[in-house]
Amino acid sequence: MSQGAHVPEHQQRLITDEQFHDATLIWNHHQMGHELRPCSAAIGLGSHDLGVAGTAAGLYRAGLFPIVVFSGGNSPTTRARFPRGEAVHYREHALSLGVPDEAILVEPKAANTGQNIVLSRALLAEAGVAVESLLLISKPYMERRSYATCRKLWPEAEVVCASEPLELDEYINSIGDEKLVIDMLVGDLQRVIEYPKLGFAVEQEVPRDVMEAYERLVRAGFDSRLVTT
């Protein structure tokens, strides 16, 4: 290779190609692949990822919903980045992208996905918004878990999931920590598997190849986001 030539992305990884393949299987499984369509309202689920608010702004401009709830307080992983709370910072970002203030509701207390849904539902009802269909906007790897949570806690609403359209490589580059990203993918899949038993979400089938990839990554130490069950 000549000096200064571009090094292919896969050669820059610290993880193995097999681990990246396993992570990609899980990444793809987390995304619901829903066809986007107009909905009664949207919920932007709070997290460390400002891309949720950016995606919400784009979908609002595309006419997919008339009002969005940004939901989220703080967590140990977001307090430094969003000191005024996830929902507040999401609102500010969406305003900077042209979403009018009257199209935004802020729910600043939720500390988990269940609370995102329950508190946003109450806020929409208080605002007099009749919800038949709901666009859930989340991080790319959180679509499936947010869908399962909403189907459990708000079964009357038709749920459509959306996220920033990124490939795993692109998302890792945006976060800058491949180990952390894969830990988060693994942790979210554990919740998809375990939370139905706890009454937090509806049950969903996990394909065998995805389950085997999950088990290999857990054994390899991608486990910092696992919860005790």
N, C-alpha and C positions, 0 to 999 in steps of 0.2 A: 504494500500500500504506500502510495507516495505521501511525502510529508504534507500535513495539513488536510489530507483527505477526510471526508466525513466518516465517522465511525457509526455503523448501523446501530439503531436503538437497542437491539437485543444484546449487543456486545457490551453495552454500557451498564447493563443491569448487574446488581449484586446477587440477585436471586437466580436460580437455575432456570433453564428453559422449561423444564418439567414443572417447576413451581409456577412459572408464569402461565403455562398452559392450564394448570389446575385453577389458578386464580381467574383466568379468562372464562372458564366454564361457569364458575360461580357468578362472576360479573354478569354474564349473559343471562343466567337464570334469574338473577335479581330483577331484571328489567321485564316488565309485563308485556311490552310490545303492543300496547293499546293504540288503536287508531283515534287520533284526537278529534273531538267534535265539540260544538258549543255546549256549555254546562250552565246550570243556574248560578253557581258560585265556584270559587277556587279557595284552596287552603295551601299556603306556602309553609311547609314544615321547617321549623327552626333547626339550625345546626351550625357547624363551623363554615359551611359552604355558601358564600354569597352568590354563587351561580344559581341558587334556587330563586332568589329575588330577580336576578337578571332574566332567567327563563320565564318567570311569572310576568315580567314587564312585556316581553316579546309576545307571549300568548294573549295578554290583554290587548295589545295593539292589533293582534290578528283577529280580535273579536270573539274569542272563545269563552269569555265570561264577563259579566258586568261589574263584579265586585270580588275582591280577594281579601282573605284574612291571613295576615302574617302572624304566626303563632310560635311563641317560644320565649322563655326567660333566659336563664343562664345555666351553664354547667361548668364543671372544672375545665373542660376542653374548649369552651367558647368565651369564658369570662375575660381573658386577656384581649382577645380579638374584638369582642363585641361588649364593651363594658357597660353599655346602657341596655343590654339585652338583645337577644337575637332578633325578635320581631321589630324592635325599634330601628335597628340598623338595616334590616330588610326594607322597611318602609322608606327610610331615607334613600336607599339605593334605587328603589323603584321610582320614587319621585324624581330622582336625578335622570332617570331614563324616560320620563314623560308620562308616567301613570298619574292621573289626577288624584288629589288627596281624597276627594269624595268617593273614589273607587276602592279605597283601602280601609280595612278595619285592623286594629292592632290588638292581639291577645298576648299580654306580656308575662303570663304566669306559668304556662305549661312547662313541666320538667321532663316529660316523656311523651312518646307518641300517642298513648291513650289519652293523656290530658290534652294534647294538641287537638284531637278529634272532639272530645267531649266539650272542652271550653270554647272551641271555635263554633261548634253547633249551637251552643247557648248564645254566643255573641251574634250569630246570624239571625237566630230567632228573635233576639231582643231588637235587632235592627229591622225586623219585619221582612226579612228575605225568605221567601218560600223556596226550599231546596228540594228539587226532584233529582237532580244530577249534580255531581261534585267532581271537580278536577283537582286531584291531589298532586301537588308539585313538590318533589323531594330531590335529594341527592340521587344520582343514577343507581347506586347499589341499594337504595332504600325503598324502591318502588314496591317490591313484593311484600315487604313487611308492613309498609303503610297501608297497602291495599287490604291485607289480611286483618289489620287492626280496625280499619274503617268498616269493613264488612261485618265485623263482630259488634262494634259499638254503634254503628249507624246503618243497620241493614236495609232501611227503607230507601236510602239514597243509591242511585246508580253511580258507580265509581269509575272514573277514568284516570289513569296514572300518567304523569309526564315528568321528565327530567331533562337536564341539559344533555344534548346529543353528543356524547363523548365516547371514544373507545378507552379501554383500560389504560393503554400507554399514555394517552392524552391526560387522563385523570391523574395518573401517578405524577406526570410532569407538573400538573397544576398544583398538586399538594407538596411535591418535593420530597416525599418519604415513602418509598415503595413498601417497606416493611409495615409501616403504619397503615397504609391503604389496604394491604392484604389482610392484616389483622382485623380491620373494620369489615371487610367482605366476609371473613370467616365468622366474626361476631354476629353480624346481621343474619347470616344463614342459621347459626345456632338458635337465634330468637325465632326465626321462621319455623324451625323444627320444634322447639320446646314451648313457646308461648301458648299454643292452642291447649296444651295440657293444663295450663294455669288459668285458662279462661280469658286470656288477653287478646286472642286472635282466632280467626277461623283456620282450620287445618288445610294445608296445601301439600300436594304430592311433590316430593323431591326426587328427580330422576336418579337412577343408580349411579351414573357416571359423575353427577354433581356431588352425590353423597360420598363417593369414594375419593373425589378430589378434596372435599372438605376434611375427611378423616386424615388424608396424607398431609395436608397443610397443618392441621392441629398437631400431628405427631412431629412435624418439622419445627414446631415452636411458634407458629403464627397464632398466638393465643392470648394476647394482652387484652383483647376486647371480649373475651368469653365471660359469661356470667355463671355464678354458681346456681345449679338447679337441683 
